[in-house]
Amino acid sequence: MPNFCLYPVFIESSRSLSYTYPMRILVVEDEPKLNAGLVTGLQHRGYAVDFAFDGEEGEKMARLNDYDLIVLDIMLPKRDGVEVCRDLRHAGKSTPIIFLTAKDTVDNRITGLDSGADDYLVKPFSFDELAARIRTLLRRPAIQFSDALELDGLRLDTRTQRLTVEGHEINLTAREFGLLEYLLRNRGKVATHQDIIDHVWDQFYDSFSNVVNVHIKNLRKKLPKKYARRIETVWGKGYRLA
C-alpha cells in the first residue's frame, strides 16, 4: 500500500497484522489521502471504519452512532475538532477520542486535552504509533484482549486470523471471522442485530438488507454441526453463542 508524503501512514503487510476485537471507529479528517490511508489501514487491522471530511458531518455521525473510538483532526472545515470534542462531551458522549493535529505546542495540547480528548498525535506520524494508541484506549476500562479464543475443540486465533476446529483449519471471510469473534467474546449473551452491526459492520451497511442473517447462515454452514448448533437464534432479538 502507498505511503502519503504529506502525512505518512505506514501500513505493514497483511502477514504481520494483528486482528482486533471487533470495534467500530470513526475517522474525521479533511485531507482525502490521509483519510483514505487511515480508513484502509484500520480496516486491514480488522476494525469497522466510518469516515467524515468535516467537523459538522463528523459530530453528527458521532451523535447518531455508538462508536468505540473516534480519530479526530483538529483543523477541520465547518467546525474544528476542539469544538466537536467539547460538544460531544457536553452531550454525554464518553467515546475515546484521539486528536490529530499539525500544531505541536504545549498550549495546543493543553487546549485539546482540556476539551475532553483522551490522546493527542502530531502530524506527520507513524501508523504503527496510532494503532498502538488506539489499542491502549480500547483496553479501557474493562475490555480484555486475548490472542486466542477457545470453545471446546474450536480455536480462533486473532493474531494469525485462523480458525481451527478439532485440529482442522476452516477458512472464513474477514466478516465471518469478525462475527464469530464477537459471538465468542460475548458468549452466553444475546447479541442483537444492532450490536453486531455496530461492532462488525461500517457505515455502508444496507439497513434494509438481511446481511447479518446471511453471514450467520454462512458461518453455520462452515462449522461442524455440533458447533453450528451452538449459535442460537433468539427470535426477535438476535443471536447467542451457547
C-alpha positions in Angstrom: 0.0 0.0 0.0 1.2 3.5 -0.7 2.6 5.9 1.9 1.5 9.5 1.6 4.2 12.2 1.6 2.3 14.9 3.4 1.2 12.9 6.4 2.8 9.4 6.1 0.7 6.5 7.2 2.9 3.4 7.3 0.9 0.1 7.0 2.6 -3.2 7.2 1.8 -6.2 5.1 -1.1 -8.5 6.0 1.2 -11.2 7.2 2.2 -9.1 10.2 -1.3 -7.7 11.0 -2.8 -8.4 14.4 -6.6 -8.9 14.3 -8.5 -6.9 16.8 -11.6 -7.3 18.9 -14.4 -6.2 16.5 -14.7 -2.4 17.0 -16.2 0.4 15.1 -14.1 3.6 14.6 -15.0 7.0 13.2 -12.2 8.9 11.3 -12.8 12.6 10.8 -10.1 14.0 8.6 -10.5 16.6 5.8 -7.3 15.6 3.8 -8.6 13.0 1.4 -5.4 10.9 1.0 -4.8 10.8 4.8 -8.4 10.0 5.4 -8.2 7.1 2.9 -5.0 5.9 4.3 -6.3 5.8 7.9 -9.5 4.1 6.8 -7.7 1.4 4.8 -5.1 0.8 7.5 -7.7 0.4 10.2 -9.8 -1.9 8.1 -6.8 -4.1 7.4 -6.4 -4.4 11.2 -10.0 -5.7 11.5 -11.9 -2.6 12.5 -15.1 -1.5 11.0 -14.5 2.2 10.0 -16.7 5.1 9.1 -15.4 8.4 7.9 -16.2 12.1 7.5 -14.4 15.0 6.0 -15.6 18.0 8.1 -16.4 18.7 11.7 -20.1 19.2 11.2 -20.6 15.8 9.5 -18.3 14.1 12.0 -20.2 15.4 15.0 -23.5 14.4 13.5 -22.2 10.9 12.9 -20.7 10.7 16.4 -24.0 11.7 17.9 -26.1 9.2 15.9 -23.8 6.1 16.1 -22.3 4.2 19.0 -18.6 4.3 18.1 -15.9 2.6 20.2 -13.3 5.3 19.3 -13.0 8.5 17.3 -9.9 9.7 15.4 -10.5 13.4 15.1 -8.5 16.0 13.2 -8.4 19.5 14.9 -8.2 21.7 11.8 -11.4 20.8 10.1 -13.9 22.7 7.8 -17.2 23.9 9.2 -16.4 23.0 12.8 -12.9 22.5 14.3 -12.1 19.3 16.2 -11.9 21.0 19.6 -15.5 22.3 19.3 -16.7 18.9 18.1 -15.0 17.2 21.0 -16.2 19.6 23.6 -19.8 19.4 22.3 -19.8 15.6 22.3 -18.6 15.6 25.9 -21.2 18.1 26.9 -23.8 15.8 25.2 -22.6 12.9 27.5 -20.6 11.0 24.9 -17.7 9.3 26.6 -16.3 7.7 23.4 -12.4 7.8 23.5 -11.1 10.5 21.2 -7.6 10.8 19.7 -6.8 14.2 18.2 -4.7 14.5 15.1 -3.0 17.9 14.5 -0.2 19.7 12.8 0.2 22.0 15.8 2.9 20.8 18.2 2.9 23.3 21.1 2.2 22.8 24.8 -0.7 25.3 24.6 -2.3 23.4 21.7 -2.0 20.1 23.5 -3.5 21.5 26.7 -6.4 23.0 24.8 -7.1 19.7 23.1 -6.9 17.6 26.2 -9.0 20.1 28.2 -11.7 19.9 25.6 -12.1 16.2 26.6 -9.8 14.3 24.2 -8.1 11.2 25.5 -4.9 11.4 23.4 -3.1 13.7 21.0 -1.0 12.7 18.0 1.1 15.2 16.0 1.3 15.0 12.2 3.3 13.5 10.5 3.0 10.3 12.4 3.6 6.6 12.0 0.5 4.5 11.6 2.0 1.9 13.9 2.0 4.5 16.7 -1.6 5.5 16.0 -2.6 1.8 16.1 -0.8 1.3 19.4 -2.6 4.3 20.9 -5.9 3.0 19.7 -5.2 -0.4 21.2 -4.3 1.3 24.5 -7.5 3.3 24.6 -9.7 0.4 23.6 -8.4 -1.5 26.6 -10.1 1.0 28.9 -11.8 0.3 31.1 -12.7 -3.3 31.0 -12.3 -4.9 27.6 -9.8 -7.7 27.9 -8.0 -8.8 24.8 -6.7 -12.3 24.1 -5.0 -13.6 21.0 -6.7 -16.9 21.1 -10.4 -17.7 21.9 -11.4 -21.3 22.5 -14.6 -23.2 22.8 -14.2 -26.9 23.4 -12.3 -28.0 20.3 -12.8 -24.7 18.4 -9.9 -22.3 18.5 -10.0 -18.8 16.9 -6.5 -17.2 16.8 -6.9 -13.4 16.4 -3.2 -12.8 15.7 -3.0 -15.1 12.7 -6.7 -14.9 11.8 -7.0 -18.6 11.7 -9.9 -20.8 12.8 -9.2 -24.4 13.7 -11.8 -26.9 14.8 -10.6 -30.1 16.3 -7.3 -29.6 14.5 -8.7 -28.8 11.1 -8.5 -25.3 9.7 -11.6 -23.6 8.4 -11.4 -20.7 6.0 -13.6 -17.7 6.9 -14.1 -14.4 5.2 -13.0 -11.3 7.2 -16.6 -10.5 8.1 -17.3 -14.1 9.2 -14.2 -14.0 11.3 -15.3 -10.8 13.0 -18.8 -12.1 13.5 -17.5 -15.3 15.2 -15.1 -13.4 17.3 -17.8 -11.1 18.5 -20.0 -14.0 19.5 -17.1 -15.8 21.2 -16.2 -12.7 23.3 -19.9 -12.3 24.2 -20.7 -16.0 24.7 -23.8 -16.6 26.7 -25.2 -13.1 26.0 -27.7 -12.1 23.4 -26.0 -10.2 20.6 -28.8 -8.1 18.9 -28.7 -7.3 15.2 -27.8 -3.8 16.1 -25.0 -4.9 18.4 -23.5 -6.9 15.6 -23.9 -4.1 13.1 -22.3 -1.6 15.4 -19.2 -3.6 16.0 -18.7 -5.7 12.9 -20.0 -3.6 10.0 -19.4 0.0 8.9 -21.5 2.9 7.6 -22.0 1.3 4.2 -24.2 -1.4 5.7 -27.6 -1.6 4.0 -30.1 -1.3 6.8 -32.8 -2.8 4.6 -30.8 -6.0 3.9 -30.6 -9.2 5.9 -26.8 -9.2 5.7 -26.3 -10.4 9.4 -28.7 -13.3 8.9 -26.9 -14.3 5.7 -23.4 -14.2 7.4 -24.8 -16.2 10.3 -26.2 -18.8 7.9 -22.8 -19.0 6.0 -20.9 -19.3 9.3 -23.1 -22.2 10.4 -22.6 -23.9 7.1 -18.8 -23.8 7.5 -18.8 -25.1 11.1 -19.3 -28.7 12.1 -22.9 -29.3 13.2 -22.2 -29.6 16.9 -20.7 -26.1 16.9 -23.1 -24.6 14.4 -26.0 -25.6 16.7 -24.4 -23.6 19.5 -25.1 -20.3 17.5 -28.7 -19.9 18.7 -31.3 -17.7 17.1 -33.0 -15.6 19.8 -36.2 -14.7 17.9 -37.0 -11.0 17.7 -33.6 -10.1 19.3 -30.5 -11.6 17.6 -28.1 -14.4 18.3 -26.4 -16.1 21.2 -23.4 -18.5 21.3 -24.4 -21.1 23.9 
